[in-house]
Amino acid sequence: MFGHPKFGVEVSENNGTLTLALQGVIESSTAEAFEAEMASACSKSKNLVADFDKVNFISSAGLRVLLTSQKKMIAEKGKLTLINLHQSVREVLELTGFTSLLNIA
């Protein structure tokens, strides 16, 4: 587990897909740790899955990291997919229009 006291990430790989199991809150105080993990993952795989099962809050700082990561994956002909979104996180993505910019399963 990597991260911040309020945020962590467990990374696993299966058949070329890198999954980041996120945990905690993604806000201004944790965005740097989130960004570091996403940047590392983007450089290692063309197929990323961000599992939000244990994330119950995301702020604009986290949205910026998602958008930056999505742009990197598109530039590299890769794919970033978000899974297991809690209703509160899904609502933030919907209200900000990010559901049209990101792959959500």
BELPEWO-V24145 format. One record per backbone hydrogen bond with DSSP energy under -0.5 kcal/mol. NH is the residue of the N-H (numbers start at 1). CO is the residue of the C=O. E is the energy in kcal/mol with one decimal. If there is no record, write none. Layout:
# BELPEWO-V24145
NH_CO_E ; NH_CO_E
This chain:
# BELPEWO-V24145
2_9_-1.7 ; 4_7_-2.3 ; 7_4_-1.8 ; 8_23_-2.3 ; 9_2_-1.3 ; 10_21_-1.9 ; 12_19_-2.3 ; 14_17_-2.3 ; 17_14_-1.9 ; 18_16_-0.5 ; 18_47_-2.5 ; 19_12_-3.1 ; 19_17_-0.6 ; 20_49_-3.1 ; 21_10_-3.2 ; 21_19_-0.7 ; 22_20_-1.0 ; 22_51_-2.3 ; 23_8_-2.1 ; 24_54_-2.9 ; 25_6_-2.3 ; 26_57_-2.3 ; 27_25_-0.7 ; 30_27_-1.1 ; 31_27_-1.8 ; 34_30_-2.0 ; 35_31_-3.1 ; 36_32_-2.2 ; 37_33_-2.0 ; 38_34_-2.5 ; 39_35_-2.7 ; 40_36_-2.1 ; 41_37_-2.4 ; 42_38_-2.7 ; 43_39_-1.4 ; 44_40_-0.6 ; 44_41_-1.1 ; 45_41_-1.6 ; 47_16_-0.5 ; 48_79_-3.1 ; 49_18_-2.5 ; 50_81_-3.0 ; 51_20_-2.7 ; 51_49_-0.7 ; 52_50_-0.7 ; 52_83_-2.8 ; 54_22_-0.9 ; 55_52_-2.1 ; 56_24_-1.0 ; 56_54_-0.5 ; 57_24_-0.6 ; 59_26_-2.5 ; 63_59_-2.0 ; 64_60_-2.1 ; 65_61_-1.4 ; 66_62_-2.2 ; 67_63_-2.6 ; 68_64_-2.5 ; 69_65_-2.5 ; 70_66_-2.6 ; 71_67_-2.3 ; 72_68_-2.1 ; 73_69_-2.5 ; 74_70_-2.4 ; 75_71_-2.4 ; 76_72_-1.6 ; 77_74_-1.6 ; 78_73_-4.1 ; 79_46_-2.7 ; 81_48_-2.3 ; 82_103_-3.0 ; 83_50_-2.5 ; 86_55_-0.5 ; 90_86_-2.7 ; 91_87_-2.6 ; 92_88_-1.4 ; 93_89_-2.2 ; 94_90_-2.5 ; 95_91_-2.9 ; 96_92_-1.7 ; 97_94_-1.0 ; 98_93_-1.6 ; 99_93_-1.2 ; 100_97_-1.2 ; 101_98_-1.0 ; 102_98_-1.9 ; 103_80_-0.7 ; 104_102_-0.7 ; 105_82_-2.9
